[in-house]
Amino acid sequence: MRHAVIRAGLEATALSRAARLVPTVGGRGLIFTLHHVRPHVNAPFSPNAALSVTPEFLEKAVVAALDGGLVPVHLHALPALLAEPDGRKFVAFTLDDGYRNNAQFAAPVFRRYGIPYTIFITAGFVERRRTLWWETAAELAGRGTGFVFDFGRGPEEVPTRTLAQKNAAFARLADHVHAIQEDEAVARIDTAAAETGIDAGSIVRDLVMDADELKALAEDPLVHFGAHTVTHVNLRRVSAKRLNEEITESARAVEHYVGSKPRSFAYPYGGRSAAGPREMAAVAETGFSAAVTTQPGLLEAACLEQPTGLPRVSLNGLFQKKRYVAALMTGLPFRFT
C-alpha cells in the first residue's frame, strides 16, 4: 500500500500542471542515493528491491539530470559551490556500501557521461568482519518453509511457507535489528542463518568490493570514496566513544584502501532516528567537508548551515521510470512529506 501511494504521488507530480509551472529542478539541485546497480532479476520475494536499480535506469537518471541543466559535481565540493551566488544548480551521485556491482555496472555509466561519483565504504564489509544483515535476513526469510529465531522470548519457529509469511518474517527481523543492541541482533541473524545452511560471510564476499578492488577502482579519476562507518551501525544508538571510533576509524580505513583521505561521510540508515545533531557535529569535528543523510529534500541555501547533514533523493528500485526522476527533481514530492 505504501509503495502504491508513493507511485501514485510520483505519477501525479509528473503529469500535473503544477509540475509544469515550477522550475524543472527546484532549489540548487540535489544529491542522489543509490546502492546496488545491476541487471534486473525477476524474483517474487525481494524485500530489498528498493535498494537495487538497473544500469539502464541509472543512465536515464543521469540524462534527466543533464537535461535539467544540473552541473555534475563531487559531493564534497558542494558546500563551497553552494556558497557561490551564481545560481548554478548541481547534482551529486552517491552510492552506499561499496557493492561490487558499482564498479561493474555503475562506473561505466558515469564514465560514458563524465559524471563524478562517490562510493561510501564500510570498513567491516571490506574486511569481511561485518555482515550485511538485510541481505542475510532476505536469504533466511526466502529459503525453505521456516526457521528458528529468538526475538527475546526464547526460540520460536518462524514460518516462511507463503510469500506473505516471508515478507512478515523479514519485517520482524528488520524490526529486531532496530529494537535491541544492533551488534547482538546482527549476530542472532547470522547464527539463525548458519543453522539453516546460509553463510552470512559469503554473502558479503559475493557482494562487496575488497581492498584490492577498491584500489583498482580508485584509478578512475571520476570516483571519490567516502566513509560509511566501520560496522554500519545506527550512530544515534551508540556511545560517544563508539561514535568517534566509527567515524575516525572508517576514515583511516578508506585512506588505507585507496590512498587518499575521504572528504565526505554517509550515515548508515540516515533517517532522523540515525543521524542527529550529535552525529553531525562529530562528523564535522573529524574534518569532513560534507555528510549525507537519507532524509529527502533538495539542496537549498540553508544547507550551508549544516553541511554535515545534507538531504538526498533516493533512486528507488521500485520506481524506475525517467518521469519519476523528473518529478523528484522538481522538489514537489518533498513539500508534502
QUITABEL-V702365 format. One record per helix or strand of 2 or more residues. SS is the DSSP state (@ for helix, = for strand). FROM is the first residue (numbers start at 1). TO is the last residue. If there is no record, write none. Layout:
BEGIN
ss	from	to
SS	FROM	TO
SS	FROM	TO
END
This chain:
BEGIN
ss	from	to
@	2	15
@	17	21
=	29	34
=	36	37
@	49	51
=	52	53
@	55	67
=	71	72
@	75	82
=	90	96
@	100	113
=	117	121
@	123	126
@	133	142
=	146	150
=	155	159
@	163	179
@	182	195
@	200	207
@	211	217
=	223	227
@	235	237
@	240	258
=	264	266
@	277	286
=	290	292
@	301	306
=	313	314
@	322	330
@	332	336
END
